[in-house]
Every structure is written in C-alpha cells, then in structure tokens.
Amino acid sequence: MDKKQLAFTKTNYILVAAGMALIIIGLLLMTGPNCTAQAFEPDIFSVRRIKVAPVVTLIGFITIIAAIAYKPKTDKKEE
C-alpha cells in the first residue's frame, strides 16, 4: 500500500494519542470525594476540579481536532 493513499500519517496518530491522554488526565483530575446527605465535602469546589481539569480536557480536545486537521507537507518530486 502506498503511503499517499493513507488519510493519516504517523504524526497524526501520535497527536491523537497525546490528545486522548490529555482528556483522560483531565477526567481523572475531576474525580474526588462527593457529597452525601449526611456530610458536605468542600473539596468539590477545589481549584483542581473546577478550573484545572476542564482546561486540561479542553486542551486535549483541541489537540485531537488539530491532529485530524494536520496535513503534512508533501514533496513535489514528480518524475
């Protein structure tokens, strides 16, 4: 199979994998203890869960979009 027939290159797949890793890290940062009817957990309003984790997840999604849109430069050698 010729490389020109493939839609994505190795770079695209690496960027998609990096984006997926960022999304997973962001979702893991959002986890933590939850509130119950008997006890209030103030950690649900921590900076990590409210600000950092959504930003990391958003960067992951942007990375995946960039990976899909990325088109490598092609050589113009036509013989």
PDB file with one MODEL, atoms N, CA, C and O in Angstrom:
MODEL        1
ATOM      1  N   MET A   1       0.849  -1.169   0.000  1.00  0.00           N
ATOM      2  CA  MET A   1       0.000   0.000   0.000  1.00  0.00           C
ATOM      3  C   MET A   1       0.899   1.238   0.000  1.00  0.00           C
ATOM      4  O   MET A   1       1.847   1.323   0.781  1.00  0.00           O
ATOM      5  N   ASP A   2       0.610   2.156  -0.842  1.00  0.00           N
ATOM      6  CA  ASP A   2       1.389   3.371  -0.964  1.00  0.00           C
ATOM      7  C   ASP A   2       1.033   4.337   0.170  1.00  0.00           C
ATOM      8  O   ASP A   2      -0.127   4.433   0.571  1.00  0.00           O
ATOM      9  N   LYS A   3       2.046   5.053   0.685  1.00  0.00           N
ATOM     10  CA  LYS A   3       1.816   5.980   1.789  1.00  0.00           C
ATOM     11  C   LYS A   3       0.886   7.132   1.398  1.00  0.00           C
ATOM     12  O   LYS A   3       0.218   7.695   2.265  1.00  0.00           O
ATOM     13  N   LYS A   4       0.830   7.485   0.141  1.00  0.00           N
ATOM     14  CA  LYS A   4      -0.025   8.588  -0.290  1.00  0.00           C
ATOM     15  C   LYS A   4      -1.509   8.223  -0.242  1.00  0.00           C
ATOM     16  O   LYS A   4      -2.356   9.113  -0.313  1.00  0.00           O
ATOM     17  N   GLN A   5      -1.835   6.960  -0.126  1.00  0.00           N
ATOM     18  CA  GLN A   5      -3.227   6.544  -0.064  1.00  0.00           C
ATOM     19  C   GLN A   5      -3.789   6.626   1.357  1.00  0.00           C
ATOM     20  O   GLN A   5      -5.007   6.612   1.531  1.00  0.00           O
ATOM     21  N   LEU A   6      -2.936   6.711   2.366  1.00  0.00           N
ATOM     22  CA  LEU A   6      -3.408   6.755   3.740  1.00  0.00           C
ATOM     23  C   LEU A   6      -3.900   8.157   4.089  1.00  0.00           C
ATOM     24  O   LEU A   6      -3.322   9.156   3.662  1.00  0.00           O
ATOM     25  N   ALA A   7      -4.961   8.214   4.861  1.00  0.00           N
ATOM     26  CA  ALA A   7      -5.525   9.509   5.244  1.00  0.00           C
ATOM     27  C   ALA A   7      -4.678  10.186   6.315  1.00  0.00           C
ATOM     28  O   ALA A   7      -4.498  11.404   6.287  1.00  0.00           O
ATOM     29  N   PHE A   8      -4.159   9.406   7.256  1.00  0.00           N
ATOM     30  CA  PHE A   8      -3.366   9.953   8.346  1.00  0.00           C
ATOM     31  C   PHE A   8      -1.958   9.413   8.300  1.00  0.00           C
ATOM     32  O   PHE A   8      -1.710   8.314   7.804  1.00  0.00           O
ATOM     33  N   THR A   9      -1.031  10.206   8.827  1.00  0.00           N
ATOM     34  CA  THR A   9       0.353   9.769   8.924  1.00  0.00           C
ATOM     35  C   THR A   9       0.647   9.400  10.373  1.00  0.00           C
ATOM     36  O   THR A   9      -0.218   9.483  11.245  1.00  0.00           O
ATOM     37  N   LYS A  10       1.879   8.996  10.603  1.00  0.00           N
ATOM     38  CA  LYS A  10       2.295   8.626  11.947  1.00  0.00           C
ATOM     39  C   LYS A  10       2.154   9.812  12.897  1.00  0.00           C
ATOM     40  O   LYS A  10       1.793   9.637  14.061  1.00  0.00           O
ATOM     41  N   THR A  11       2.435  11.002  12.411  1.00  0.00           N
ATOM     42  CA  THR A  11       2.325  12.211  13.234  1.00  0.00           C
ATOM     43  C   THR A  11       0.884  12.435  13.684  1.00  0.00           C
ATOM     44  O   THR A  11       0.644  12.815  14.830  1.00  0.00           O
ATOM     45  N   ASN A  12      -0.068  12.203  12.795  1.00  0.00           N
ATOM     46  CA  ASN A  12      -1.478  12.357  13.154  1.00  0.00           C
ATOM     47  C   ASN A  12      -1.860  11.416  14.293  1.00  0.00           C
ATOM     48  O   ASN A  12      -2.538  11.819  15.239  1.00  0.00           O
ATOM     49  N   TYR A  13      -1.424  10.165  14.199  1.00  0.00           N
ATOM     50  CA  TYR A  13      -1.761   9.194  15.231  1.00  0.00           C
ATOM     51  C   TYR A  13      -1.099   9.528  16.563  1.00  0.00           C
ATOM     52  O   TYR A  13      -1.695   9.311  17.618  1.00  0.00           O
ATOM     53  N   ILE A  14       0.110  10.047  16.528  1.00  0.00           N
ATOM     54  CA  ILE A  14       0.788  10.444  17.767  1.00  0.00           C
ATOM     55  C   ILE A  14       0.046  11.609  18.418  1.00  0.00           C
ATOM     56  O   ILE A  14      -0.141  11.625  19.634  1.00  0.00           O
ATOM     57  N   LEU A  15      -0.376  12.579  17.614  1.00  0.00           N
ATOM     58  CA  LEU A  15      -1.124  13.720  18.154  1.00  0.00           C
ATOM     59  C   LEU A  15      -2.481  13.292  18.713  1.00  0.00           C
ATOM     60  O   LEU A  15      -2.913  13.811  19.742  1.00  0.00           O
ATOM     61  N   VAL A  16      -3.151  12.361  18.055  1.00  0.00           N
ATOM     62  CA  VAL A  16      -4.432  11.860  18.565  1.00  0.00           C
ATOM     63  C   VAL A  16      -4.218  11.136  19.891  1.00  0.00           C
ATOM     64  O   VAL A  16      -5.006  11.308  20.821  1.00  0.00           O
ATOM     65  N   ALA A  17      -3.170  10.336  19.988  1.00  0.00           N
ATOM     66  CA  ALA A  17      -2.873   9.626  21.236  1.00  0.00           C
ATOM     67  C   ALA A  17      -2.553  10.611  22.360  1.00  0.00           C
ATOM     68  O   ALA A  17      -2.974  10.410  23.499  1.00  0.00           O
ATOM     69  N   ALA A  18      -1.811  11.670  22.046  1.00  0.00           N
ATOM     70  CA  ALA A  18      -1.497  12.684  23.053  1.00  0.00           C
ATOM     71  C   ALA A  18      -2.769  13.399  23.509  1.00  0.00           C
ATOM     72  O   ALA A  18      -2.934  13.677  24.697  1.00  0.00           O
ATOM     73  N   GLY A  19      -3.656  13.695  22.576  1.00  0.00           N
ATOM     74  CA  GLY A  19      -4.926  14.329  22.924  1.00  0.00           C
ATOM     75  C   GLY A  19      -5.789  13.436  23.801  1.00  0.00           C
ATOM     76  O   GLY A  19      -6.404  13.907  24.758  1.00  0.00           O
ATOM     77  N   MET A  20      -5.836  12.163  23.480  1.00  0.00           N
ATOM     78  CA  MET A  20      -6.608  11.221  24.302  1.00  0.00           C
ATOM     79  C   MET A  20      -6.025  11.118  25.702  1.00  0.00           C
ATOM     80  O   MET A  20      -6.766  11.042  26.682  1.00  0.00           O
ATOM     81  N   ALA A  21      -4.698  11.116  25.798  1.00  0.00           N
ATOM     82  CA  ALA A  21      -4.053  11.073  27.109  1.00  0.00           C
ATOM     83  C   ALA A  21      -4.403  12.318  27.925  1.00  0.00           C
ATOM     84  O   ALA A  21      -4.662  12.220  29.124  1.00  0.00           O
ATOM     85  N   LEU A  22      -4.411  13.479  27.285  1.00  0.00           N
ATOM     86  CA  LEU A  22      -4.781  14.708  27.991  1.00  0.00           C
ATOM     87  C   LEU A  22      -6.233  14.679  28.460  1.00  0.00           C
ATOM     88  O   LEU A  22      -6.539  15.145  29.558  1.00  0.00           O
ATOM     89  N   ILE A  23      -7.116  14.142  27.647  1.00  0.00           N
ATOM     90  CA  ILE A  23      -8.527  14.046  28.041  1.00  0.00           C
ATOM     91  C   ILE A  23      -8.674  13.121  29.245  1.00  0.00           C
ATOM     92  O   ILE A  23      -9.397  13.439  30.189  1.00  0.00           O
ATOM     93  N   ILE A  24      -7.995  11.985  29.214  1.00  0.00           N
ATOM     94  CA  ILE A  24      -8.071  11.044  30.334  1.00  0.00           C
ATOM     95  C   ILE A  24      -7.499  11.670  31.601  1.00  0.00           C
ATOM     96  O   ILE A  24      -8.071  11.515  32.680  1.00  0.00           O
ATOM     97  N   ILE A  25      -6.371  12.381  31.478  1.00  0.00           N
ATOM     98  CA  ILE A  25      -5.783  13.046  32.645  1.00  0.00           C
ATOM     99  C   ILE A  25      -6.750  14.096  33.192  1.00  0.00           C
ATOM    100  O   ILE A  25      -6.925  14.201  34.406  1.00  0.00           O
ATOM    101  N   GLY A  26      -7.377  14.871  32.309  1.00  0.00           N
ATOM    102  CA  GLY A  26      -8.342  15.868  32.749  1.00  0.00           C
ATOM    103  C   GLY A  26      -9.528  15.254  33.471  1.00  0.00           C
ATOM    104  O   GLY A  26      -9.983  15.785  34.484  1.00  0.00           O
ATOM    105  N   LEU A  27     -10.028  14.149  32.962  1.00  0.00           N
ATOM    106  CA  LEU A  27     -11.153  13.491  33.615  1.00  0.00           C
ATOM    107  C   LEU A  27     -10.749  12.902  34.965  1.00  0.00           C
ATOM    108  O   LEU A  27     -11.536  12.914  35.912  1.00  0.00           O
ATOM    109  N   LEU A  28      -9.534  12.392  35.051  1.00  0.00           N
ATOM    110  CA  LEU A  28      -9.059  11.870  36.337  1.00  0.00           C
ATOM    111  C   LEU A  28      -8.865  12.992  37.355  1.00  0.00           C
ATOM    112  O   LEU A  28      -9.070  12.790  38.552  1.00  0.00           O
ATOM    113  N   LEU A  29      -8.470  14.177  36.876  1.00  0.00           N
ATOM    114  CA  LEU A  29      -8.330  15.312  37.787  1.00  0.00           C
ATOM    115  C   LEU A  29      -9.677  15.765  38.338  1.00  0.00           C
ATOM    116  O   LEU A  29      -9.736  16.350  39.419  1.00  0.00           O
ATOM    117  N   MET A  30     -10.754  15.502  37.612  1.00  0.00           N
ATOM    118  CA  MET A  30     -12.084  15.897  38.074  1.00  0.00           C
ATOM    119  C   MET A  30     -12.638  14.972  39.158  1.00  0.00           C
ATOM    120  O   MET A  30     -13.584  15.338  39.855  1.00  0.00           O
ATOM    121  N   THR A  31     -12.067  13.794  39.305  1.00  0.00           N
ATOM    122  CA  THR A  31     -12.606  12.839  40.270  1.00  0.00           C
ATOM    123  C   THR A  31     -12.226  13.244  41.689  1.00  0.00           C
ATOM    124  O   THR A  31     -11.282  14.004  41.904  1.00  0.00           O
ATOM    125  N   GLY A  32     -12.964  12.733  42.627  1.00  0.00           N
ATOM    126  CA  GLY A  32     -12.700  13.001  44.034  1.00  0.00           C
ATOM    127  C   GLY A  32     -13.910  12.619  44.864  1.00  0.00           C
ATOM    128  O   GLY A  32     -14.881  12.058  44.355  1.00  0.00           O
ATOM    129  N   PRO A  33     -13.838  12.930  46.142  1.00  0.00           N
ATOM    130  CA  PRO A  33     -14.966  12.583  47.013  1.00  0.00           C
ATOM    131  C   PRO A  33     -16.208  13.392  46.656  1.00  0.00           C
ATOM    132  O   PRO A  33     -16.118  14.512  46.154  1.00  0.00           O
ATOM    133  N   ASN A  34     -17.353  12.805  46.925  1.00  0.00           N
ATOM    134  CA  ASN A  34     -18.606  13.502  46.630  1.00  0.00           C
ATOM    135  C   ASN A  34     -19.357  13.799  47.917  1.00  0.00           C
ATOM    136  O   ASN A  34     -19.025  13.271  48.979  1.00  0.00           O
ATOM    137  N   CYS A  35     -20.347  14.626  47.817  1.00  0.00           N
ATOM    138  CA  CYS A  35     -21.161  14.990  48.974  1.00  0.00           C
ATOM    139  C   CYS A  35     -22.233  13.936  49.202  1.00  0.00           C
ATOM    140  O   CYS A  35     -22.736  13.328  48.257  1.00  0.00           O
ATOM    141  N   THR A  36     -22.571  13.733  50.448  1.00  0.00           N
ATOM    142  CA  THR A  36     -23.676  12.844  50.803  1.00  0.00           C
ATOM    143  C   THR A  36     -24.710  13.667  51.561  1.00  0.00           C
ATOM    144  O   THR A  36     -24.487  14.842  51.851  1.00  0.00           O
ATOM    145  N   ALA A  37     -25.816  13.059  51.872  1.00  0.00           N
ATOM    146  CA  ALA A  37     -26.857  13.754  52.626  1.00  0.00           C
ATOM    147  C   ALA A  37     -26.413  14.027  54.061  1.00  0.00           C
ATOM    148  O   ALA A  37     -26.904  14.961  54.695  1.00  0.00           O
ATOM    149  N   GLN A  38     -25.486  13.216  54.575  1.00  0.00           N
ATOM    150  CA  GLN A  38     -25.037  13.370  55.949  1.00  0.00           C
ATOM    151  C   GLN A  38     -23.837  14.321  56.081  1.00  0.00           C
ATOM    152  O   GLN A  38     -23.662  14.952  57.123  1.00  0.00           O
ATOM    153  N   ALA A  39     -23.011  14.425  55.029  1.00  0.00           N
ATOM    154  CA  ALA A  39     -21.790  15.224  55.158  1.00  0.00           C
ATOM    155  C   ALA A  39     -21.542  16.022  53.886  1.00  0.00           C
ATOM    156  O   ALA A  39     -21.752  15.543  52.772  1.00  0.00           O
ATOM    157  N   PHE A  40     -21.084  17.262  54.088  1.00  0.00           N
ATOM    158  CA  PHE A  40     -20.727  18.119  52.961  1.00  0.00           C
ATOM    159  C   PHE A  40     -19.225  18.016  52.744  1.00  0.00           C
ATOM    160  O   PHE A  40     -18.447  18.090  53.696  1.00  0.00           O
ATOM    161  N   GLU A  41     -18.827  17.848  51.514  1.00  0.00           N
ATOM    162  CA  GLU A  41     -17.407  17.751  51.169  1.00  0.00           C
ATOM    163  C   GLU A  41     -16.999  19.029  50.440  1.00  0.00           C
ATOM    164  O   GLU A  41     -17.395  19.219  49.290  1.00  0.00           O
ATOM    165  N   PRO A  42     -16.217  19.913  51.073  1.00  0.00           N
ATOM    166  CA  PRO A  42     -15.838  21.175  50.411  1.00  0.00           C
ATOM    167  C   PRO A  42     -14.861  20.983  49.253  1.00  0.00           C
ATOM    168  O   PRO A  42     -14.636  21.915  48.480  1.00  0.00           O
ATOM    169  N   ASP A  43     -14.282  19.797  49.120  1.00  0.00           N
ATOM    170  CA  ASP A  43     -13.326  19.550  48.038  1.00  0.00           C
ATOM    171  C   ASP A  43     -13.988  19.573  46.658  1.00  0.00           C
ATOM    172  O   ASP A  43     -13.289  19.635  45.647  1.00  0.00           O
ATOM    173  N   ILE A  44     -15.325  19.525  46.597  1.00  0.00           N
ATOM    174  CA  ILE A  44     -15.976  19.577  45.284  1.00  0.00           C
ATOM    175  C   ILE A  44     -15.791  20.925  44.616  1.00  0.00           C
ATOM    176  O   ILE A  44     -15.985  21.047  43.407  1.00  0.00           O
ATOM    177  N   PHE A  45     -15.415  21.946  45.387  1.00  0.00           N
ATOM    178  CA  PHE A  45     -15.187  23.279  44.832  1.00  0.00           C
ATOM    179  C   PHE A  45     -13.704  23.626  44.749  1.00  0.00           C
ATOM    180  O   PHE A  45     -13.355  24.805  44.688  1.00  0.00           O
ATOM    181  N   SER A  46     -12.828  22.626  44.744  1.00  0.00           N
ATOM    182  CA  SER A  46     -11.394  22.900  44.695  1.00  0.00           C
ATOM    183  C   SER A  46     -10.997  23.429  43.317  1.00  0.00           C
ATOM    184  O   SER A  46     -11.687  23.185  42.327  1.00  0.00           O
ATOM    185  N   VAL A  47      -9.895  24.143  43.267  1.00  0.00           N
ATOM    186  CA  VAL A  47      -9.391  24.720  42.018  1.00  0.00           C
ATOM    187  C   VAL A  47      -9.064  23.620  41.015  1.00  0.00           C
ATOM    188  O   VAL A  47      -9.279  23.788  39.815  1.00  0.00           O
ATOM    189  N   ARG A  48      -8.553  22.511  41.495  1.00  0.00           N
ATOM    190  CA  ARG A  48      -8.204  21.396  40.612  1.00  0.00           C
ATOM    191  C   ARG A  48      -9.426  20.877  39.872  1.00  0.00           C
ATOM    192  O   ARG A  48      -9.350  20.598  38.676  1.00  0.00           O
ATOM    193  N   ARG A  49     -10.546  20.743  40.561  1.00  0.00           N
ATOM    194  CA  ARG A  49     -11.748  20.167  39.948  1.00  0.00           C
ATOM    195  C   ARG A  49     -12.558  21.178  39.150  1.00  0.00           C
ATOM    196  O   ARG A  49     -13.260  20.795  38.214  1.00  0.00           O
ATOM    197  N   ILE A  50     -12.477  22.455  39.496  1.00  0.00           N
ATOM    198  CA  ILE A  50     -13.303  23.469  38.851  1.00  0.00           C
ATOM    199  C   ILE A  50     -12.594  24.158  37.691  1.00  0.00           C
ATOM    200  O   ILE A  50     -13.231  24.486  36.691  1.00  0.00           O
ATOM    201  N   LYS A  51     -11.276  24.385  37.807  1.00  0.00           N
ATOM    202  CA  LYS A  51     -10.569  25.158  36.790  1.00  0.00           C
ATOM    203  C   LYS A  51      -9.534  24.355  36.018  1.00  0.00           C
ATOM    204  O   LYS A  51      -9.513  24.399  34.788  1.00  0.00           O
ATOM    205  N   VAL A  52      -8.682  23.627  36.716  1.00  0.00           N
ATOM    206  CA  VAL A  52      -7.552  22.956  36.059  1.00  0.00           C
ATOM    207  C   VAL A  52      -8.027  21.799  35.183  1.00  0.00           C
ATOM    208  O   VAL A  52      -7.639  21.708  34.018  1.00  0.00           O
ATOM    209  N   ALA A  53      -8.844  20.930  35.719  1.00  0.00           N
ATOM    210  CA  ALA A  53      -9.277  19.738  34.982  1.00  0.00           C
ATOM    211  C   ALA A  53     -10.050  20.071  33.701  1.00  0.00           C
ATOM    212  O   ALA A  53      -9.772  19.460  32.670  1.00  0.00           O
ATOM    213  N   PRO A  54     -11.002  21.006  33.712  1.00  0.00           N
ATOM    214  CA  PRO A  54     -11.675  21.340  32.455  1.00  0.00           C
ATOM    215  C   PRO A  54     -10.742  21.941  31.404  1.00  0.00           C
ATOM    216  O   PRO A  54     -10.911  21.692  30.211  1.00  0.00           O
ATOM    217  N   VAL A  55      -9.761  22.730  31.841  1.00  0.00           N
ATOM    218  CA  VAL A  55      -8.812  23.315  30.891  1.00  0.00           C
ATOM    219  C   VAL A  55      -7.941  22.223  30.263  1.00  0.00           C
ATOM    220  O   VAL A  55      -7.691  22.244  29.058  1.00  0.00           O
ATOM    221  N   VAL A  56      -7.483  21.278  31.072  1.00  0.00           N
ATOM    222  CA  VAL A  56      -6.672  20.172  30.546  1.00  0.00           C
ATOM    223  C   VAL A  56      -7.494  19.350  29.558  1.00  0.00           C
ATOM    224  O   VAL A  56      -6.990  18.959  28.505  1.00  0.00           O
ATOM    225  N   THR A  57      -8.747  19.088  29.889  1.00  0.00           N
ATOM    226  CA  THR A  57      -9.615  18.324  28.996  1.00  0.00           C
ATOM    227  C   THR A  57      -9.870  19.088  27.693  1.00  0.00           C
ATOM    228  O   THR A  57      -9.858  18.489  26.617  1.00  0.00           O
ATOM    229  N   LEU A  58     -10.099  20.385  27.775  1.00  0.00           N
ATOM    230  CA  LEU A  58     -10.308  21.199  26.581  1.00  0.00           C
ATOM    231  C   LEU A  58      -9.062  21.196  25.685  1.00  0.00           C
ATOM    232  O   LEU A  58      -9.175  21.097  24.463  1.00  0.00           O
ATOM    233  N   ILE A  59      -7.890  21.304  26.287  1.00  0.00           N
ATOM    234  CA  ILE A  59      -6.645  21.242  25.505  1.00  0.00           C
ATOM    235  C   ILE A  59      -6.529  19.893  24.805  1.00  0.00           C
ATOM    236  O   ILE A  59      -6.046  19.823  23.675  1.00  0.00           O
ATOM    237  N   GLY A  60      -6.967  18.823  25.464  1.00  0.00           N
ATOM    238  CA  GLY A  60      -6.964  17.502  24.837  1.00  0.00           C
ATOM    239  C   GLY A  60      -7.864  17.446  23.617  1.00  0.00           C
ATOM    240  O   GLY A  60      -7.479  16.896  22.586  1.00  0.00           O
ATOM    241  N   PHE A  61      -9.060  18.009  23.725  1.00  0.00           N
ATOM    242  CA  PHE A  61      -9.969  18.026  22.579  1.00  0.00           C
ATOM    243  C   PHE A  61      -9.419  18.878  21.433  1.00  0.00           C
ATOM    244  O   PHE A  61      -9.535  18.507  20.265  1.00  0.00           O
ATOM    245  N   ILE A  62      -8.823  20.013  21.775  1.00  0.00           N
ATOM    246  CA  ILE A  62      -8.215  20.865  20.744  1.00  0.00           C
ATOM    247  C   ILE A  62      -7.059  20.146  20.060  1.00  0.00           C
ATOM    248  O   ILE A  62      -6.871  20.280  18.851  1.00  0.00           O
ATOM    249  N   THR A  63      -6.285  19.386  20.828  1.00  0.00           N
ATOM    250  CA  THR A  63      -5.182  18.613  20.253  1.00  0.00           C
ATOM    251  C   THR A  63      -5.694  17.572  19.267  1.00  0.00           C
ATOM    252  O   THR A  63      -5.094  17.370  18.212  1.00  0.00           O
ATOM    253  N   ILE A  64      -6.782  16.920  19.597  1.00  0.00           N
ATOM    254  CA  ILE A  64      -7.347  15.915  18.685  1.00  0.00           C
ATOM    255  C   ILE A  64      -7.872  16.578  17.419  1.00  0.00           C
ATOM    256  O   ILE A  64      -7.679  16.049  16.325  1.00  0.00           O
ATOM    257  N   ILE A  65      -8.525  17.713  17.546  1.00  0.00           N
ATOM    258  CA  ILE A  65      -9.012  18.427  16.360  1.00  0.00           C
ATOM    259  C   ILE A  65      -7.839  18.851  15.483  1.00  0.00           C
ATOM    260  O   ILE A  65      -7.904  18.737  14.259  1.00  0.00           O
ATOM    261  N   ALA A  66      -6.768  19.340  16.104  1.00  0.00           N
ATOM    262  CA  ALA A  66      -5.573  19.731  15.344  1.00  0.00           C
ATOM    263  C   ALA A  66      -4.932  18.518  14.680  1.00  0.00           C
ATOM    264  O   ALA A  66      -4.415  18.623  13.567  1.00  0.00           O
ATOM    265  N   ALA A  67      -4.961  17.370  15.351  1.00  0.00           N
ATOM    266  CA  ALA A  67      -4.379  16.157  14.777  1.00  0.00           C
ATOM    267  C   ALA A  67      -5.158  15.704  13.548  1.00  0.00           C
ATOM    268  O   ALA A  67      -4.565  15.224  12.581  1.00  0.00           O
ATOM    269  N   ILE A  68      -6.459  15.850  13.576  1.00  0.00           N
ATOM    270  CA  ILE A  68      -7.277  15.461  12.433  1.00  0.00           C
ATOM    271  C   ILE A  68      -7.063  16.434  11.277  1.00  0.00           C
ATOM    272  O   ILE A  68      -7.032  16.025  10.116  1.00  0.00           O
ATOM    273  N   ALA A  69      -6.918  17.708  11.588  1.00  0.00           N
ATOM    274  CA  ALA A  69      -6.769  18.724  10.547  1.00  0.00           C
ATOM    275  C   ALA A  69      -5.343  18.817  10.010  1.00  0.00           C
ATOM    276  O   ALA A  69      -5.122  19.392   8.944  1.00  0.00           O
ATOM    277  N   TYR A  70      -4.372  18.256  10.737  1.00  0.00           N
ATOM    278  CA  TYR A  70      -2.970  18.369  10.335  1.00  0.00           C
ATOM    279  C   TYR A  70      -2.725  17.622   9.029  1.00  0.00           C
ATOM    280  O   TYR A  70      -3.090  16.455   8.883  1.00  0.00           O
ATOM    281  N   LYS A  71      -2.106  18.312   8.095  1.00  0.00           N
ATOM    282  CA  LYS A  71      -1.751  17.697   6.819  1.00  0.00           C
ATOM    283  C   LYS A  71      -0.254  17.925   6.598  1.00  0.00           C
ATOM    284  O   LYS A  71       0.186  19.067   6.469  1.00  0.00           O
ATOM    285  N   PRO A  72       0.518  16.857   6.556  1.00  0.00           N
ATOM    286  CA  PRO A  72       1.965  17.034   6.398  1.00  0.00           C
ATOM    287  C   PRO A  72       2.313  17.584   5.020  1.00  0.00           C
ATOM    288  O   PRO A  72       1.579  17.402   4.049  1.00  0.00           O
ATOM    289  N   LYS A  73       3.446  18.258   4.968  1.00  0.00           N
ATOM    290  CA  LYS A  73       3.899  18.790   3.706  1.00  0.00           C
ATOM    291  C   LYS A  73       4.346  17.640   2.808  1.00  0.00           C
ATOM    292  O   LYS A  73       5.010  16.708   3.262  1.00  0.00           O
ATOM    293  N   THR A  74       3.981  17.714   1.551  1.00  0.00           N
ATOM    294  CA  THR A  74       4.341  16.657   0.624  1.00  0.00           C
ATOM    295  C   THR A  74       5.489  17.134  -0.261  1.00  0.00           C
ATOM    296  O   THR A  74       5.632  18.322  -0.548  1.00  0.00           O
ATOM    297  N   ASP A  75       6.287  16.183  -0.673  1.00  0.00           N
ATOM    298  CA  ASP A  75       7.377  16.503  -1.594  1.00  0.00           C
ATOM    299  C   ASP A  75       6.795  16.691  -2.990  1.00  0.00           C
ATOM    300  O   ASP A  75       5.901  15.950  -3.399  1.00  0.00           O
ATOM    301  N   LYS A  76       7.293  17.664  -3.706  1.00  0.00           N
ATOM    302  CA  LYS A  76       6.774  17.931  -5.046  1.00  0.00           C
ATOM    303  C   LYS A  76       7.662  17.302  -6.126  1.00  0.00           C
ATOM    304  O   LYS A  76       7.791  17.831  -7.230  1.00  0.00           O
ATOM    305  N   LYS A  77       8.263  16.175  -5.784  1.00  0.00           N
ATOM    306  CA  LYS A  77       9.088  15.467  -6.755  1.00  0.00           C
ATOM    307  C   LYS A  77       8.184  14.596  -7.628  1.00  0.00           C
ATOM    308  O   LYS A  77       7.694  13.560  -7.178  1.00  0.00           O
ATOM    309  N   GLU A  78       7.971  14.997  -8.824  1.00  0.00           N
ATOM    310  CA  GLU A  78       7.170  14.207  -9.744  1.00  0.00           C
ATOM    311  C   GLU A  78       8.029  13.886 -10.951  1.00  0.00           C
ATOM    312  O   GLU A  78       8.358  14.759 -11.754  1.00  0.00           O
ATOM    313  N   GLU A  79       8.381  12.629 -11.060  1.00  0.00           N
ATOM    314  CA  GLU A  79       9.230  12.213 -12.180  1.00  0.00           C
ATOM    315  C   GLU A  79       8.511  11.276 -13.099  1.00  0.00           C
ATOM    316  O   GLU A  79       9.080  10.829 -14.095  1.00  0.00           O
TER     317      GLU A  79
ENDMDL
END
